[in-house]
């Protein structure tokens, strides 16, 4: 029974009222629900990890768990397959990518492997991926040799972009490739191929192109004949020589050099034996005239 003379006050206490007011503040709720638990967990974890033995134990548990996941059969790579490469290039790839199989796919840096393969001179591009079944697939696109470059060190196979692909063993093994020589010749392969394409009827007599002074080309023919081409307009100059040869059979004579370096004044140099024969005939003609 309610006591007589005691009034019941339904209002909250002073501290309860203040707490309820604080709970209406968004910042206070955020601190109470997020930051305070986080600080508490962080403090407990810090105290627990302050012991070195506990840290080592935790590290061992994490490493064991990581190893158990990485060593699962579905994540293991057992073999490397190489597509698009010749036998020699495939051997080079196996040499620069020494991987002991089986290996976990987590331990393979595919980007690094692709970069190593793409660094090979004979490789134009490469892709590396992991195929189902634990196969690391390496697909390469080889550079196609465009010319044979004769250097002081020997013969080199060069593609259209000037990349030295490999060593050419003998000229006979690459008889179908145009021959170039001279310092810097590998940097002007496209121009050399254009000159070869323009040679047309002279191709059976062409022995090669020589880069002179890293500025221009000399077209070398059989019988030690040379066509000196200008720095610019080499193809057009060669076409003029071919036209003259077809009209007058100029290159069938005892000429040593056809100099086309000056567009407005092409010159020729005859062979020494032809000069001697010319002087002999002239002296004979001069002597006969005096006898008369």
Phi and psi in degrees as GROMACS dihedral restraints (atoms count N, CA, C in turn):
[ dihedral_restraints ]
;  ai    aj    ak    al  type     phi  dphi    fc
    3     4     5     6     1   -70.5    20    10
    4     5     6     7     1   132.1    20    10
    6     7     8     9     1   -69.7    20    10
    7     8     9    10     1   142.7    20    10
    9    10    11    12     1   -77.5    20    10
   10    11    12    13     1   131.5    20    10
   12    13    14    15     1    93.0    20    10
   13    14    15    16     1    -2.3    20    10
   15    16    17    18     1  -104.0    20    10
   16    17    18    19     1   121.6    20    10
   18    19    20    21     1   -93.4    20    10
   19    20    21    22     1   128.4    20    10
   21    22    23    24     1   -87.0    20    10
   22    23    24    25     1   123.5    20    10
   24    25    26    27     1  -102.7    20    10
   25    26    27    28     1   110.9    20    10
   27    28    29    30     1   -76.4    20    10
   28    29    30    31     1    -7.9    20    10
   30    31    32    33     1   -69.0    20    10
   31    32    33    34     1   147.0    20    10
   33    34    35    36     1   -69.3    20    10
   34    35    36    37     1   165.5    20    10
   36    37    38    39     1   -69.8    20    10
   37    38    39    40     1   171.5    20    10
   39    40    41    42     1   -63.6    20    10
   40    41    42    43     1   -43.7    20    10
   42    43    44    45     1   -72.1    20    10
   43    44    45    46     1   -35.5    20    10
   45    46    47    48     1   -65.4    20    10
   46    47    48    49     1   -38.0    20    10
   48    49    50    51     1   -64.3    20    10
   49    50    51    52     1   -43.0    20    10
   51    52    53    54     1   -66.8    20    10
   52    53    54    55     1   -37.4    20    10
   54    55    56    57     1   -65.3    20    10
   55    56    57    58     1   -41.7    20    10
   57    58    59    60     1   -64.6    20    10
   58    59    60    61     1   -34.7    20    10
   60    61    62    63     1   -67.2    20    10
   61    62    63    64     1   -38.8    20    10
   63    64    65    66     1   -65.7    20    10
   64    65    66    67     1   -37.1    20    10
   66    67    68    69     1   -66.5    20    10
   67    68    69    70     1   -19.8    20    10
   69    70    71    72     1   -79.7    20    10
   70    71    72    73     1    -7.6    20    10
   72    73    74    75     1   -89.3    20    10
   73    74    75    76     1   122.4    20    10
   75    76    77    78     1   -59.5    20    10
   76    77    78    79     1   -39.8    20    10
   78    79    80    81     1   -63.8    20    10
   79    80    81    82     1   -40.5    20    10
   81    82    83    84     1   -65.5    20    10
   82    83    84    85     1   -40.8    20    10
   84    85    86    87     1   -63.5    20    10
   85    86    87    88     1   -39.3    20    10
   87    88    89    90     1   -64.1    20    10
   88    89    90    91     1   -43.6    20    10
   90    91    92    93     1   -64.7    20    10
   91    92    93    94     1   -42.2    20    10
   93    94    95    96     1   -70.5    20    10
   94    95    96    97     1   -38.6    20    10
   96    97    98    99     1   -92.3    20    10
   97    98    99   100     1   -24.7    20    10
   99   100   101   102     1  -116.1    20    10
  100   101   102   103     1   -61.3    20    10
  102   103   104   105     1   -67.9    20    10
  103   104   105   106     1   -40.7    20    10
  105   106   107   108     1   -65.0    20    10
  106   107   108   109     1   -46.6    20    10
  108   109   110   111     1   -62.2    20    10
  109   110   111   112     1   -37.9    20    10
  111   112   113   114     1   -63.1    20    10
  112   113   114   115     1   -45.5    20    10
  114   115   116   117     1   -63.0    20    10
  115   116   117   118     1   -36.6    20    10
  117   118   119   120     1   -66.7    20    10
  118   119   120   121     1   -46.3    20    10
  120   121   122   123     1   -63.7    20    10
  121   122   123   124     1   -42.5    20    10
  123   124   125   126     1   -61.8    20    10
  124   125   126   127     1   -39.9    20    10
  126   127   128   129     1   -66.7    20    10
  127   128   129   130     1   -45.6    20    10
  129   130   131   132     1   -63.6    20    10
  130   131   132   133     1   -43.2    20    10
  132   133   134   135     1   -64.1    20    10
  133   134   135   136     1   -40.5    20    10
  135   136   137   138     1   -62.2    20    10
  136   137   138   139     1   -40.9    20    10
  138   139   140   141     1   -65.3    20    10
  139   140   141   142     1   -41.8    20    10
  141   142   143   144     1   -67.5    20    10
  142   143   144   145     1   -41.4    20    10
  144   145   146   147     1   -80.8    20    10
  145   146   147   148     1    -3.9    20    10
  147   148   149   150     1   -68.4    20    10
  148   149   150   151     1   -16.8    20    10
  150   151   152   153     1   -89.8    20    10
  151   152   153   154     1   126.8    20    10
  153   154   155   156     1   -65.9    20    10
  154   155   156   157     1   -37.2    20    10
  156   157   158   159     1   -63.2    20    10
  157   158   159   160     1   -40.6    20    10
  159   160   161   162     1   -64.8    20    10
  160   161   162   163     1   -39.0    20    10
  162   163   164   165     1   -63.0    20    10
  163   164   165   166     1   -43.7    20    10
  165   166   167   168     1   -63.5    20    10
  166   167   168   169     1   -40.1    20    10
  168   169   170   171     1   -63.6    20    10
  169   170   171   172     1   -43.8    20    10
  171   172   173   174     1   -64.4    20    10
  172   173   174   175     1   -41.6    20    10
  174   175   176   177     1   -63.1    20    10
  175   176   177   178     1   -39.1    20    10
  177   178   179   180     1   -66.4    20    10
  178   179   180   181     1   -40.9    20    10
  180   181   182   183     1   -63.3    20    10
  181   182   183   184     1   -43.4    20    10
  183   184   185   186     1   -64.3    20    10
  184   185   186   187     1   -44.1    20    10
  186   187   188   189     1   -64.6    20    10
  187   188   189   190     1   -40.2    20    10
  189   190   191   192     1   -64.6    20    10
  190   191   192   193     1   -41.0    20    10
  192   193   194   195     1   -66.1    20    10
  193   194   195   196     1   -42.1    20    10
  195   196   197   198     1   -62.9    20    10
  196   197   198   199     1   -43.2    20    10
  198   199   200   201     1   -65.8    20    10
  199   200   201   202     1   -38.5    20    10
  201   202   203   204     1   -64.3    20    10
  202   203   204   205     1   -32.8    20    10
  204   205   206   207     1   -76.0    20    10
  205   206   207   208     1   -46.3    20    10
  207   208   209   210     1   -69.1    20    10
  208   209   210   211     1   -27.0    20    10
  210   211   212   213     1   -90.9    20    10
  211   212   213   214     1     8.5    20    10
  213   214   215   216     1   -65.8    20    10
  214   215   216   217     1   146.7    20    10
  216   217   218   219     1   -56.9    20    10
  217   218   219   220     1   -36.2    20    10
  219   220   221   222     1   -69.9    20    10
  220   221   222   223     1   -14.1    20    10
  222   223   224   225     1  -104.8    20    10
  223   224   225   226     1     3.5    20    10
  225   226   227   228     1   -91.7    20    10
  226   227   228   229     1   140.1    20    10
  228   229   230   231     1  -107.7    20    10
  229   230   231   232     1   125.3    20    10
  231   232   233   234     1  -107.6    20    10
  232   233   234   235     1   -20.0    20    10
  234   235   236   237     1  -155.2    20    10
  235   236   237   238     1   156.3    20    10
  237   238   239   240     1  -114.0    20    10
  238   239   240   241     1   129.1    20    10
  240   241   242   243     1  -110.9    20    10
  241   242   243   244     1   133.8    20    10
  243   244   245   246     1  -117.9    20    10
  244   245   246   247     1   122.9    20    10
  246   247   248   249     1  -119.2    20    10
  247   248   249   250     1   146.7    20    10
  249   250   251   252     1    83.0    20    10
  250   251   252   253     1     6.8    20    10
  252   253   254   255     1  -116.5    20    10
  253   254   255   256     1   143.8    20    10
  255   256   257   258     1   -73.1    20    10
  256   257   258   259     1   174.8    20    10
  258   259   260   261     1   -60.9    20    10
  259   260   261   262     1   -44.3    20    10
  261   262   263   264     1   -64.4    20    10
  262   263   264   265     1   -41.5    20    10
  264   265   266   267     1   -68.9    20    10
  265   266   267   268     1   -38.5    20    10
  267   268   269   270     1   -62.2    20    10
  268   269   270   271     1   -39.3    20    10
  270   271   272   273     1   -65.8    20    10
  271   272   273   274     1   -38.1    20    10
  273   274   275   276     1   -64.4    20    10
  274   275   276   277     1   -39.1    20    10
  276   277   278   279     1   -65.0    20    10
  277   278   279   280     1   -43.2    20    10
  279   280   281   282     1   -62.6    20    10
  280   281   282   283     1   -30.1    20    10
  282   283   284   285     1   -76.2    20    10
  283   284   285   286     1   -38.8    20    10
  285   286   287   288     1   -87.9    20    10
  286   287   288   289     1   -10.4    20    10
  288   289   290   291     1  -120.3    20    10
  289   290   291   292     1    73.5    20    10
  291   292   293   294     1   -81.5    20    10
  292   293   294   295     1    92.8    20    10
  294   295   296   297     1  -111.6    20    10
  295   296   297   298     1   130.4    20    10
  297   298   299   300     1   -88.4    20    10
  298   299   300   301     1   108.5    20    10
  300   301   302   303     1   -89.9    20    10
  301   302   303   304     1   149.3    20    10
  303   304   305   306     1   -74.7    20    10
  304   305   306   307     1   149.7    20    10
  306   307   308   309     1  -138.1    20    10
  307   308   309   310     1   148.1    20    10
  309   310   311   312     1   -72.9    20    10
  310   311   312   313     1   140.2    20    10
  312   313   314   315     1   -64.5    20    10
  313   314   315   316     1   -22.9    20    10
  315   316   317   318     1   -69.9    20    10
  316   317   318   319     1   -23.4    20    10
  318   319   320   321     1   -90.9    20    10
  319   320   321   322     1    -4.0    20    10
  321   322   323   324     1   -98.5    20    10
  322   323   324   325     1   122.8    20    10
  324   325   326   327     1   -92.5    20    10
  325   326   327   328     1    93.3    20    10
  327   328   329   330     1   -64.5    20    10
  328   329   330   331     1   -36.6    20    10
  330   331   332   333     1   -64.0    20    10
  331   332   333   334     1   -42.0    20    10
  333   334   335   336     1   -65.6    20    10
  334   335   336   337     1   -40.3    20    10
  336   337   338   339     1   -63.8    20    10
  337   338   339   340     1   -43.2    20    10
  339   340   341   342     1   -62.0    20    10
  340   341   342   343     1   -41.6    20    10
  342   343   344   345     1   -63.3    20    10
  343   344   345   346     1   -40.0    20    10
  345   346   347   348     1   -63.7    20    10
  346   347   348   349     1   -42.2    20    10
  348   349   350   351     1   -67.3    20    10
  349   350   351   352     1   -41.9    20    10
  351   352   353   354     1   -67.1    20    10
  352   353   354   355     1   -18.6    20    10
  354   355   356   357     1   -74.4    20    10
  355   356   357   358     1   -14.5    20    10
  357   358   359   360     1   -64.1    20    10
  358   359   360   361     1   134.3    20    10
  360   361   362   363     1   -58.5    20    10
  361   362   363   364     1   -32.5    20    10
  363   364   365   366     1   -84.7    20    10
  364   365   366   367     1    -2.4    20    10
  366   367   368   369     1  -102.8    20    10
  367   368   369   370     1   123.1    20    10
  369   370   371   372     1   -83.0    20    10
  370   371   372   373     1   -40.4    20    10
  372   373   374   375     1  -155.4    20    10
  373   374   375   376     1   160.0    20    10
  375   376   377   378     1  -150.5    20    10
  376   377   378   379     1   147.7    20    10
  378   379   380   381     1  -131.2    20    10
  379   380   381   382     1   144.7    20    10
  381   382   383   384     1  -132.7    20    10
  382   383   384   385     1   129.8    20    10
  384   385   386   387     1  -150.3    20    10
  385   386   387   388     1   163.3    20    10
  387   388   389   390     1   -99.9    20    10
  388   389   390   391     1   120.0    20    10
  390   391   392   393     1   -93.0    20    10
  391   392   393   394     1   155.5    20    10
  393   394   395   396     1   -58.1    20    10
  394   395   396   397     1   145.0    20    10
  396   397   398   399     1    97.1    20    10
  397   398   399   400     1     6.7    20    10
  399   400   401   402     1    75.4    20    10
  400   401   402   403     1    39.8    20    10
  402   403   404   405     1  -116.5    20    10
  403   404   405   406     1   126.0    20    10
  405   406   407   408     1   -91.5    20    10
  406   407   408   409     1   110.8    20    10
  408   409   410   411     1   -93.1    20    10
  409   410   411   412     1   120.4    20    10
  411   412   413   414     1  -112.2    20    10
  412   413   414   415     1   115.8    20    10
  414   415   416   417     1  -114.8    20    10
  415   416   417   418     1   123.5    20    10
  417   418   419   420     1  -121.6    20    10
  418   419   420   421     1   153.6    20    10
  420   421   422   423     1  -117.2    20    10
  421   422   423   424     1   115.9    20    10
  423   424   425   426     1   -81.3    20    10
  424   425   426   427     1   154.2    20    10
  426   427   428   429     1   -79.0    20    10
  427   428   429   430     1   139.3    20    10
  429   430   431   432     1   -93.6    20    10
  430   431   432   433     1   126.5    20    10
  432   433   434   435     1   -65.7    20    10
  433   434   435   436     1   134.4    20    10
  435   436   437   438     1  -108.5    20    10
  436   437   438   439     1   -34.2    20    10
  438   439   440   441     1  -141.0    20    10
  439   440   441   442     1   165.7    20    10
  441   442   443   444     1  -111.6    20    10
  442   443   444   445     1   121.4    20    10
  444   445   446   447     1  -105.4    20    10
  445   446   447   448     1   120.6    20    10
  447   448   449   450     1   -90.8    20    10
  448   449   450   451     1   120.7    20    10
  450   451   452   453     1  -122.3    20    10
  451   452   453   454     1   178.7    20    10
  453   454   455   456     1   -65.5    20    10
  454   455   456   457     1   -27.0    20    10
  456   457   458   459     1   -86.7    20    10
  457   458   459   460     1   -11.4    20    10
  459   460   461   462     1   133.8    20    10
  460   461   462   463     1  -159.7    20    10
  462   463   464   465     1   -92.0    20    10
  463   464   465   466     1   138.4    20    10
  465   466   467   468     1  -128.3    20    10
  466   467   468   469     1   139.7    20    10
  468   469   470   471     1   -88.7    20    10
  469   470   471   472     1   127.4    20    10
  471   472   473   474     1  -128.1    20    10
  472   473   474   475     1   140.0    20    10
  474   475   476   477     1   -90.9    20    10
  475   476   477   478     1  -177.0    20    10
  477   478   479   480     1   -63.2    20    10
  478   479   480   481     1   -29.0    20    10
  480   481   482   483     1   -86.5    20    10
  481   482   483   484     1     0.4    20    10
  483   484   485   486     1    90.7    20    10
  484   485   486   487     1     9.4    20    10
  486   487   488   489     1   -82.1    20    10
  487   488   489   490     1   129.3    20    10
  489   490   491   492     1   -76.7    20    10
  490   491   492   493     1   115.9    20    10
  492   493   494   495     1   -84.5    20    10
  493   494   495   496     1   -53.4    20    10
  495   496   497   498     1  -163.7    20    10
  496   497   498   499     1  -178.7    20    10
  498   499   500   501     1   -86.8    20    10
  499   500   501   502     1   134.7    20    10
  501   502   503   504     1   -92.8    20    10
  502   503   504   505     1   125.1    20    10
  504   505   506   507     1   -72.9    20    10
  505   506   507   508     1   -51.7    20    10
  507   508   509   510     1  -140.0    20    10
  508   509   510   511     1   159.6    20    10
  510   511   512   513     1   -66.7    20    10
  511   512   513   514     1   -35.0    20    10
  513   514   515   516     1   -65.0    20    10
  514   515   516   517     1   -32.2    20    10
  516   517   518   519     1   -70.3    20    10
  517   518   519   520     1   -17.2    20    10
  519   520   521   522     1  -130.6    20    10
  520   521   522   523     1    42.6    20    10
  522   523   524   525     1   -63.9    20    10
  523   524   525   526     1   -22.2    20    10
  525   526   527   528     1   -80.1    20    10
  526   527   528   529     1   -11.1    20    10
  528   529   530   531     1   -92.5    20    10
  529   530   531   532     1   140.4    20    10
  531   532   533   534     1   -63.6    20    10
  532   533   534   535     1   148.0    20    10
  534   535   536   537     1  -104.9    20    10
  535   536   537   538     1   130.4    20    10
  537   538   539   540     1  -126.7    20    10
  538   539   540   541     1   160.3    20    10
  540   541   542   543     1  -152.0    20    10
  541   542   543   544     1   167.1    20    10
  543   544   545   546     1   104.9    20    10
  544   545   546   547     1   154.0    20    10
  546   547   548   549     1   -66.3    20    10
  547   548   549   550     1   132.5    20    10
  549   550   551   552     1    79.7    20    10
  550   551   552   553     1     3.0    20    10
  552   553   554   555     1   -63.5    20    10
  553   554   555   556     1   -32.2    20    10
  555   556   557   558     1   -67.7    20    10
  556   557   558   559     1   -15.7    20    10
  558   559   560   561     1   -88.2    20    10
  559   560   561   562     1    -0.8    20    10
  561   562   563   564     1  -134.7    20    10
  562   563   564   565     1    43.5    20    10
  564   565   566   567     1   -66.4    20    10
  565   566   567   568     1   -41.2    20    10
  567   568   569   570     1   -59.5    20    10
  568   569   570   571     1   -44.0    20    10
  570   571   572   573     1   -64.8    20    10
  571   572   573   574     1   -40.4    20    10
  573   574   575   576     1   -61.9    20    10
  574   575   576   577     1   -42.0    20    10
  576   577   578   579     1   -65.4    20    10
  577   578   579   580     1   -34.9    20    10
  579   580   581   582     1   -64.9    20    10
  580   581   582   583     1   -39.5    20    10
  582   583   584   585     1   -66.9    20    10
  583   584   585   586     1   -41.7    20    10
  585   586   587   588     1   -61.6    20    10
  586   587   588   589     1   -40.6    20    10
  588   589   590   591     1   -65.4    20    10
  589   590   591   592     1   -32.8    20    10
  591   592   593   594     1   -81.0    20    10
  592   593   594   595     1   -15.5    20    10
  594   595   596   597     1   -64.0    20    10
  595   596   597   598     1   -32.4    20    10
  597   598   599   600     1    48.5    20    10
  598   599   600   601     1  -111.5    20    10
  600   601   602   603     1   -64.4    20    10
  601   602   603   604     1   -15.8    20    10
  603   604   605   606     1   -86.8    20    10
  604   605   606   607     1    -9.3    20    10
  606   607   608   609     1   -54.0    20    10
  607   608   609   610     1   -40.1    20    10
  609   610   611   612     1   -61.2    20    10
  610   611   612   613     1   -22.4    20    10
  612   613   614   615     1   -98.9    20    10
  613   614   615   616     1    -9.9    20    10
  615   616   617   618     1   -73.2    20    10
  616   617   618   619     1   130.4    20    10
  618   619   620   621     1  -100.5    20    10
  619   620   621   622     1   -28.7    20    10
  621   622   623   624     1   163.3    20    10
  622   623   624   625     1   178.5    20    10
  624   625   626   627     1  -116.9    20    10
  625   626   627   628     1   136.0    20    10
  627   628   629   630     1  -118.0    20    10
  628   629   630   631     1   127.3    20    10
  630   631   632   633     1   -81.9    20    10
  631   632   633   634     1   121.3    20    10
  633   634   635   636     1  -105.3    20    10
  634   635   636   637     1   120.5    20    10
  636   637   638   639     1    59.2    20    10
  637   638   639   640     1    21.0    20    10
  639   640   641   642     1    55.7    20    10
  640   641   642   643     1    28.7    20    10
  642   643   644   645     1  -125.7    20    10
  643   644   645   646     1   -35.9    20    10
  645   646   647   648     1  -151.0    20    10
  646   647   648   649     1   179.6    20    10
  648   649   650   651     1  -116.2    20    10
  649   650   651   652     1   148.6    20    10
  651   652   653   654     1  -113.9    20    10
  652   653   654   655     1   128.5    20    10
  654   655   656   657     1   -92.9    20    10
  655   656   657   658     1   117.6    20    10
  657   658   659   660     1   -97.9    20    10
  658   659   660   661     1   126.1    20    10
  660   661   662   663     1  -108.8    20    10
  661   662   663   664     1   173.8    20    10
  663   664   665   666     1   -68.4    20    10
  664   665   666   667     1   171.9    20    10
  666   667   668   669     1    61.5    20    10
  667   668   669   670     1    22.9    20    10
  669   670   671   672     1    60.9    20    10
  670   671   672   673     1    29.1    20    10
  672   673   674   675     1   -89.7    20    10
  673   674   675   676     1   146.9    20    10
  675   676   677   678     1  -133.8    20    10
  676   677   678   679     1   143.1    20    10
  678   679   680   681     1  -114.0    20    10
  679   680   681   682     1   113.8    20    10
  681   682   683   684     1   -86.2    20    10
  682   683   684   685     1   112.4    20    10
  684   685   686   687     1   -95.6    20    10
  685   686   687   688     1   151.7    20    10
  687   688   689   690     1   -77.1    20    10
  688   689   690   691     1   170.3    20    10
  690   691   692   693     1   -65.9    20    10
  691   692   693   694     1   -39.4    20    10
  693   694   695   696     1  -120.9    20    10
  694   695   696   697     1   147.0    20    10
  696   697   698   699     1    73.1    20    10
  697   698   699   700     1    33.5    20    10
  699   700   701   702     1   -63.9    20    10
  700   701   702   703     1   -40.3    20    10
  702   703   704   705     1   -64.2    20    10
  703   704   705   706     1   -44.9    20    10
  705   706   707   708     1   -63.2    20    10
  706   707   708   709     1   -39.7    20    10
  708   709   710   711     1   -64.5    20    10
  709   710   711   712     1   -40.4    20    10
  711   712   713   714     1   -66.0    20    10
  712   713   714   715     1   -38.2    20    10
  714   715   716   717     1   -62.4    20    10
  715   716   717   718     1   -35.0    20    10
  717   718   719   720     1   -65.9    20    10
  718   719   720   721     1   -40.8    20    10
  720   721   722   723     1   -63.3    20    10
  721   722   723   724     1   -42.8    20    10
  723   724   725   726     1   -62.9    20    10
  724   725   726   727     1   -40.9    20    10
  726   727   728   729     1   -62.9    20    10
  727   728   729   730     1   -43.4    20    10
  729   730   731   732     1   -64.4    20    10
  730   731   732   733     1   -39.1    20    10
  732   733   734   735     1   -67.1    20    10
  733   734   735   736     1   -40.1    20    10
  735   736   737   738     1   -67.9    20    10
  736   737   738   739     1   -31.0    20    10
  738   739   740   741     1   -82.9    20    10
  739   740   741   742     1   -38.2    20    10
  741   742   743   744     1  -125.4    20    10
  742   743   744   745     1     4.6    20    10
  744   745   746   747     1    50.6    20    10
  745   746   747   748     1    47.9    20    10
  747   748   749   750     1   -63.2    20    10
  748   749   750   751     1   -43.4    20    10
  750   751   752   753     1   -76.4    20    10
  751   752   753   754     1    -8.0    20    10
  753   754   755   756     1   -81.1    20    10
  754   755   756   757     1   -10.1    20    10
  756   757   758   759     1   -89.4    20    10
  757   758   759   760     1   179.1    20    10
  759   760   761   762     1   -81.3    20    10
  760   761   762   763     1    65.2    20    10
  762   763   764   765     1  -103.3    20    10
  763   764   765   766     1   142.5    20    10
  765   766   767   768     1  -100.9    20    10
  766   767   768   769     1   -39.9    20    10
  768   769   770   771     1  -138.9    20    10
  769   770   771   772     1   135.8    20    10
  771   772   773   774     1  -115.8    20    10
  772   773   774   775     1   110.0    20    10
  774   775   776   777     1   -96.5    20    10
  775   776   777   778     1   111.6    20    10
  777   778   779   780     1  -111.4    20    10
  778   779   780   781     1    19.8    20    10
  780   781   782   783     1   -68.5    20    10
  781   782   783   784     1   -31.5    20    10
  783   784   785   786     1  -101.0    20    10
  784   785   786   787     1   114.5    20    10
  786   787   788   789     1   -62.0    20    10
  787   788   789   790     1   -37.0    20    10
  789   790   791   792     1   -90.9    20    10
  790   791   792   793     1    -0.8    20    10
  792   793   794   795     1  -148.3    20    10
  793   794   795   796     1    71.4    20    10
  795   796   797   798     1   -68.9    20    10
  796   797   798   799     1   142.8    20    10
  798   799   800   801     1  -131.0    20    10
  799   800   801   802     1   161.8    20    10
  801   802   803   804     1  -128.4    20    10
  802   803   804   805     1   154.8    20    10
  804   805   806   807     1  -128.8    20    10
  805   806   807   808     1   120.6    20    10
  807   808   809   810     1   -86.1    20    10
  808   809   810   811     1   163.3    20    10
  810   811   812   813     1   -71.4    20    10
  811   812   813   814     1   155.0    20    10
  813   814   815   816     1   -62.3    20    10
  814   815   816   817     1   -37.6    20    10
  816   817   818   819     1   -66.0    20    10
  817   818   819   820     1   -33.2    20    10
  819   820   821   822     1   -70.1    20    10
  820   821   822   823     1   -35.8    20    10
  822   823   824   825     1   -64.6    20    10
  823   824   825   826     1   -45.0    20    10
  825   826   827   828     1   -62.4    20    10
  826   827   828   829     1   -41.0    20    10
  828   829   830   831     1   -65.5    20    10
  829   830   831   832     1   -38.4    20    10
  831   832   833   834     1   -64.6    20    10
  832   833   834   835     1   -42.3    20    10
  834   835   836   837     1   -66.1    20    10
  835   836   837   838     1   -37.9    20    10
  837   838   839   840     1   -64.0    20    10
  838   839   840   841     1   -44.1    20    10
  840   841   842   843     1   -65.3    20    10
  841   842   843   844     1   -38.9    20    10
  843   844   845   846     1   -65.5    20    10
  844   845   846   847     1   -41.5    20    10
  846   847   848   849     1   -66.1    20    10
  847   848   849   850     1   -39.1    20    10
  849   850   851   852     1   -63.5    20    10
  850   851   852   853     1   -42.0    20    10
  852   853   854   855     1   -66.1    20    10
  853   854   855   856     1   -38.0    20    10
  855   856   857   858     1   -67.2    20    10
  856   857   858   859     1   -40.7    20    10
  858   859   860   861     1   -66.8    20    10
  859   860   861   862     1   -40.1    20    10
  861   862   863   864     1   -64.0    20    10
  862   863   864   865     1   -35.7    20    10
  864   865   866   867     1   -67.9    20    10
  865   866   867   868     1   -38.7    20    10
  867   868   869   870     1   -68.4    20    10
  868   869   870   871     1   -36.4    20    10
  870   871   872   873     1   -63.8    20    10
  871   872   873   874     1   -32.3    20    10
